[in-house]
Amino acid sequence: MTFQRVIENPDTGSPRREDRGIETQGWNKQTGEKIANEQGISMTDEHWEVIECLREYYVENGPAGNGKELGDMLGNRFSERGGRRYLRQLFPNGPVGQGMRIAGLEVPPDTEDKGFGTSR
């Protein structure tokens, strides 16, 4: 017999990868689409690629220590498409702040610098 562990109130940012995977299960693309629409963004495959990148990063690494950490990761990941400039075209108010909200994840501290995305 197999038992599945259910977390009633998951500790956001759990050190256990399995827990972070469970934490992210409550989000879906419809939720992300609604948040994006509220922020004036019409989601495309390119937008979803960034969102999935942020969600995968969270599951693998936990919450980022700050926005710069995520901004650097995204800039490197999408460098062949133009890096931060490309990401700014997709998310005008910042790929970290807007991206994390659309991804259903907590916006990390220190995401105010325009170089890597605002938290507003």
C-alpha positions as CSV (number, residue, x, y, z in Angstrom):
1,M,0.0,0.0,0.0
2,T,1.3,3.4,-0.9
3,F,0.6,6.5,1.2
4,Q,0.9,10.1,-0.1
5,R,2.0,12.7,2.3
6,V,-0.4,15.7,2.3
7,I,0.7,19.1,3.6
8,E,-2.2,21.0,5.0
9,N,-0.3,24.3,5.3
10,P,3.0,24.0,3.4
11,D,5.9,26.0,4.7
12,T,6.7,28.2,1.8
13,G,10.3,27.8,0.9
14,S,10.6,24.3,2.4
15,P,14.1,23.0,2.2
16,R,12.7,19.7,0.8
17,R,12.3,19.7,-3.0
18,E,9.2,17.4,-2.7
19,D,7.4,19.9,-0.5
20,R,8.1,22.7,-2.9
21,G,6.7,20.6,-5.7
22,I,3.5,20.1,-3.7
23,E,3.4,23.8,-2.8
24,T,3.2,24.7,-6.5
25,Q,0.4,22.3,-7.4
26,G,-2.4,24.8,-6.5
27,W,-1.4,27.1,-9.4
28,N,-2.5,26.5,-13.0
29,K,-2.2,28.4,-16.3
30,Q,-5.7,29.8,-16.0
31,T,-4.7,31.4,-12.7
32,G,-1.5,32.8,-14.3
33,E,-3.5,34.1,-17.3
34,K,-5.9,35.9,-15.0
35,I,-3.1,37.6,-13.1
36,A,-1.4,38.5,-16.4
37,N,-4.6,40.0,-17.8
38,E,-4.9,42.1,-14.7
39,Q,-1.4,43.4,-15.3
40,G,-2.1,44.1,-19.0
41,I,-0.1,41.2,-20.4
42,S,-1.4,39.0,-23.1
43,M,0.4,35.7,-22.6
44,T,2.3,34.0,-25.5
45,D,4.4,30.9,-25.6
46,E,7.5,33.1,-24.9
47,H,5.8,34.5,-21.7
48,W,5.0,30.9,-20.6
49,E,8.6,29.8,-21.1
50,V,9.8,32.5,-18.7
51,I,7.0,31.5,-16.2
52,E,7.9,27.8,-16.4
53,C,11.6,28.7,-15.9
54,L,10.7,30.7,-12.7
55,R,8.6,27.8,-11.4
56,E,11.2,25.2,-12.1
57,Y,13.9,27.4,-10.4
58,Y,11.7,27.6,-7.3
59,V,11.1,23.8,-7.1
60,E,14.8,23.0,-7.6
61,N,16.3,25.8,-5.5
62,G,13.6,27.2,-3.2
63,P,12.9,30.9,-2.8
64,A,15.5,33.2,-4.2
65,G,17.4,35.3,-1.7
66,N,16.7,38.4,-3.7
67,G,15.4,39.6,-7.1
68,K,18.9,40.1,-8.5
69,E,19.5,36.4,-8.2
70,L,16.5,35.6,-10.3
71,G,17.2,38.5,-12.7
72,D,20.7,37.1,-13.3
73,M,19.4,33.6,-13.8
74,L,16.7,34.8,-16.3
75,G,19.2,37.1,-18.1
76,N,21.6,34.1,-18.6
77,R,18.9,31.7,-19.6
78,F,17.5,34.0,-22.3
79,S,20.8,35.6,-23.3
80,E,20.6,34.3,-26.9
81,R,17.3,36.1,-27.3
82,G,18.5,39.4,-26.0
83,G,18.7,38.7,-22.2
84,R,17.2,41.4,-20.0
85,R,16.1,43.6,-22.9
86,Y,14.1,40.6,-24.4
87,L,12.6,39.9,-20.9
88,R,11.6,43.6,-20.5
89,Q,9.7,43.5,-23.8
90,L,7.7,40.5,-22.4
91,F,7.3,41.9,-18.9
92,P,7.4,45.7,-19.0
93,N,7.2,46.1,-15.2
94,G,10.0,43.7,-14.7
95,P,10.4,40.0,-15.5
96,V,11.1,39.1,-11.8
97,G,8.2,41.0,-10.2
98,Q,5.6,40.4,-12.8
99,G,6.9,37.0,-13.7
100,M,6.8,35.7,-10.1
101,R,3.3,37.0,-9.5
102,I,2.0,35.4,-12.7
103,A,3.8,32.2,-11.7
104,G,2.0,32.2,-8.4
105,L,5.2,32.6,-6.4
106,E,6.3,35.1,-3.8
107,V,8.2,38.0,-5.2
108,P,11.6,38.0,-3.6
109,P,12.9,40.9,-1.6
110,D,15.0,43.6,-3.3
111,T,13.2,43.5,-6.7
112,E,13.1,47.2,-7.0
113,D,16.1,47.7,-9.3
114,K,14.9,48.4,-12.9
115,G,17.8,46.2,-14.2
116,F,16.1,43.0,-13.0
117,G,12.5,43.9,-12.5
118,T,10.4,45.8,-10.1
119,S,8.0,44.4,-7.5
120,R,5.2,46.7,-8.4
